[in-house]
Amino acid sequence: MNLIKLGWDTPPQIHALISTRLGGVSQPPYDSFNLAEHVGDKPEYVAHNRRLLRAHLPSEPLWLKQIHSSTVSTPAERSNDSNVLIVADGIVTTKPEEVLAIMTADCLPVLFAANDGSVIGAAHAGWRGLSSGVLENTVDAMLALCPHLSSVDIVAYMGPAIGPSSYEVGEDVFKAFQESSLKPDLKDFVPVPNQHGKYLVNLYSLARARLNLVGIHRVDGGGSCTYLDQDHFYSYRRDGITGRFASFIWIEK
């Protein structure tokens, strides 16, 4: 399989990987390394792909039921029963070898790590979660776990998402950001010519602005477009029926 190992400014005990669509057993339109159980792929193919993935991780990932919210899962709230579904769009931990996972196919995955390696986080930032504060809530949850830290001690990585030349949205998305805690820079909403109320949106820039606002200025990534890179990434906007790739982060024991 084709896994991307992140080279970002984190301590050596922090590990992060991003899967691609390559190297699994799923058949079209999920070809081939789909990790999602909820998209219509055959369960046995997804299970096989997850077994392939597991060989590269220290434990089974904490898979979330992502609902485009700003809810963040913390260790204290999680059940010891691995069969209990975690409904959230952000997740944090201080536990070594607990693998955090975010599945996407256009939305923005954001990984977080403290510069001392004591705490990590991950967030699923589609436009709904981004405008309602999922990134800020994930940072707050990390700081609550490690009060000795401040936001300047955290570095973030923006994984592959739909890029600014491909993500067309309507007036409802523009209004959601206008009414949120941080009004967007208008350069991040470029009007589509001859289409009233339609915009091309820069998710990466919107996320960076929100991270900067809470004091996180070391932000890496943000250079991929899932819509344009059909060879490596799934894109819901491009294909409709499709698989999901995932971004992972954990603290080495």
C-alpha positions in Angstrom: 0.0 0.0 0.0 1.0 3.6 -0.4 1.3 5.5 2.9 2.6 9.0 3.3 4.9 9.5 6.3 4.7 13.1 7.4 8.0 15.0 7.8 6.9 17.9 10.0 8.3 19.8 13.0 7.4 17.4 15.8 9.4 15.5 18.5 10.7 12.0 17.5 8.0 10.2 19.5 5.2 11.6 17.4 4.3 9.6 14.3 1.8 10.5 11.6 0.7 8.8 8.4 -1.8 9.5 5.7 -3.1 6.7 3.6 -3.9 7.0 -0.2 -6.3 5.1 -2.4 -3.5 2.8 -3.6 -2.7 -0.8 -2.5 -5.9 -2.3 -1.3 -8.4 -4.9 -2.5 -11.6 -2.8 -2.9 -13.1 -2.7 -6.4 -14.4 0.3 -8.4 -15.7 2.8 -7.5 -13.9 2.3 -4.1 -10.6 1.2 -5.7 -8.5 0.2 -3.9 -7.5 1.1 -0.4 -10.9 2.2 1.0 -11.0 2.3 4.8 -14.6 3.4 5.4 -17.4 1.0 6.3 -20.2 3.4 5.7 -19.8 4.2 1.9 -21.2 1.0 0.4 -18.0 -1.0 -0.1 -18.1 -4.7 0.7 -17.4 -5.2 4.4 -14.9 -8.0 3.7 -12.8 -5.6 1.5 -12.8 -2.9 4.1 -11.8 -5.4 6.8 -9.0 -6.7 4.6 -7.7 -3.1 3.9 -7.8 -2.3 7.6 -5.8 -5.5 8.4 -3.2 -4.3 5.9 -3.1 -0.9 7.5 -2.9 -2.4 11.0 0.6 -3.8 10.3 1.9 -0.2 10.1 0.3 1.0 13.4 0.9 0.2 17.1 -2.8 -0.4 17.8 -6.2 -0.4 16.1 -7.1 3.2 15.3 -9.9 4.9 17.2 -12.3 5.3 14.3 -14.9 8.1 14.6 -18.4 8.5 13.4 -17.9 11.9 11.9 -21.0 14.1 11.6 -19.6 17.5 10.6 -19.9 18.8 14.2 -17.5 20.6 16.5 -17.6 17.8 19.1 -14.2 16.5 20.4 -13.7 13.1 22.0 -11.4 13.1 25.1 -9.9 10.1 26.9 -12.2 10.6 30.0 -15.3 10.5 27.8 -14.4 7.4 25.8 -15.6 4.0 26.9 -13.3 1.1 27.5 -15.6 -0.9 25.3 -14.1 -0.9 21.8 -17.5 -1.6 20.3 -18.9 1.7 21.5 -19.1 4.2 18.6 -17.3 7.5 19.1 -19.4 10.2 17.6 -17.2 13.2 17.1 -15.2 15.2 14.6 -12.2 15.9 16.8 -10.2 13.6 19.1 -7.3 14.1 21.6 -5.1 11.9 23.7 -2.0 11.7 25.9 -1.9 7.9 25.9 1.1 6.4 24.1 0.2 4.1 21.1 -3.4 5.3 21.0 -3.9 5.9 17.3 -6.1 8.8 16.3 -7.8 8.6 12.9 -9.7 11.0 10.7 -11.3 9.8 7.4 -11.8 12.2 4.5 -12.5 12.5 0.8 -12.4 16.3 0.3 -12.9 17.6 3.9 -9.8 18.9 5.6 -8.0 16.6 8.1 -5.9 18.5 10.6 -3.3 16.8 12.9 -1.9 18.4 16.1 1.0 17.7 18.3 2.6 19.4 21.3 6.3 20.3 20.9 7.1 18.2 24.0 5.2 15.2 22.6 2.8 15.1 25.6 -0.5 15.4 23.8 -1.8 15.0 20.2 -5.1 15.7 18.4 -6.9 15.3 15.1 -9.8 17.0 13.6 -12.2 16.6 10.6 -12.8 20.0 9.2 -15.4 20.2 6.5 -17.0 23.7 6.1 -19.6 23.0 8.8 -17.0 21.9 11.4 -14.5 24.6 10.4 -17.1 27.4 10.7 -18.5 26.1 14.0 -15.1 25.7 15.7 -13.9 22.1 15.5 -10.2 23.2 15.2 -10.5 25.6 18.2 -12.3 23.0 20.3 -9.6 20.4 19.5 -6.9 22.8 20.6 -8.8 23.6 23.8 -9.2 19.9 24.6 -5.5 19.3 24.2 -4.7 22.2 26.5 -7.2 20.9 29.1 -5.3 17.6 29.1 -1.9 19.4 29.5 -2.3 22.7 31.4 1.4 23.3 31.4 1.1 24.0 27.6 -0.2 27.0 25.7 -1.3 27.1 22.1 2.1 28.4 20.9 3.5 25.0 22.0 1.3 23.2 19.4 2.1 22.5 15.8 -0.5 21.6 13.2 -0.5 19.7 9.9 -3.2 20.2 7.2 -3.7 17.0 5.2 -5.0 16.5 1.7 -8.3 18.3 1.0 -10.2 19.8 -1.9 -8.3 22.7 -3.2 -9.3 26.3 -3.8 -9.7 25.9 -7.6 -12.1 23.0 -7.2 -14.3 23.7 -4.2 -17.5 25.5 -5.3 -20.1 26.4 -2.7 -23.2 28.4 -2.3 -24.3 31.4 -0.3 -25.1 29.2 2.7 -21.5 28.4 3.2 -20.4 32.0 2.9 -23.1 33.1 5.4 -22.0 30.4 7.9 -18.5 31.8 8.0 -19.7 35.4 8.0 -21.7 34.6 11.1 -19.0 32.5 12.8 -16.5 33.6 15.5 -14.0 34.6 12.8 -15.2 36.4 9.7 -13.4 35.1 6.7 -11.0 37.1 4.5 -13.0 37.8 1.4 -10.0 36.5 -0.7 -10.9 33.0 0.5 -14.3 33.3 -1.2 -13.8 34.0 -4.8 -17.1 34.7 -6.7 -17.7 32.3 -9.6 -18.2 34.4 -12.8 -21.8 34.6 -14.0 -23.1 32.5 -11.2 -24.7 34.6 -8.5 -24.2 33.3 -5.0 -21.5 30.8 -6.0 -17.9 30.9 -4.6 -14.7 29.0 -4.9 -13.5 28.5 -1.3 -10.0 28.1 0.1 -10.4 25.6 3.0 -6.7 25.7 3.7 -6.5 29.4 4.1 -9.7 29.5 6.3 -8.2 26.8 8.6 -4.9 28.6 8.8 -6.6 31.8 9.8 -8.5 30.1 12.6 -5.4 28.3 13.9 -3.5 31.6 13.8 -6.2 33.3 15.8 -5.8 30.8 18.7 -2.1 31.2 18.7 -0.9 28.3 16.4 1.4 29.7 13.8 3.5 26.6 13.0 1.2 25.1 10.4 2.5 22.7 7.8 0.8 20.9 4.8 -2.0 22.4 2.8 -0.5 21.7 -0.7 -2.7 18.9 -2.0 -6.0 18.8 -3.8 -8.1 15.6 -3.5 -10.3 16.7 -6.4 -7.4 17.1 -8.8 -5.3 14.2 -7.6 -7.5 11.3 -8.7 -4.5 8.9 -8.7 -3.9 9.1 -5.0 -7.0 10.4 -3.2 -10.7 9.9 -3.0 -12.9 12.9 -3.7 -16.6 12.9 -2.9 -17.2 16.1 -4.9 -15.5 14.6 -7.9 -16.9 11.0 -7.8 -20.0 10.9 -5.6 -19.8 7.2 -4.7 -16.2 6.7 -3.5 -14.0 5.5 -0.7 -12.2 7.3 2.1 -8.6 7.6 3.0 -7.4 8.5 6.5 -4.9 10.5 8.5 -3.3 9.0 11.6 -1.3 10.2 14.5 0.1 8.6 17.7 2.6 8.9 20.4 5.3 6.2 20.5 5.7 4.5 23.8 
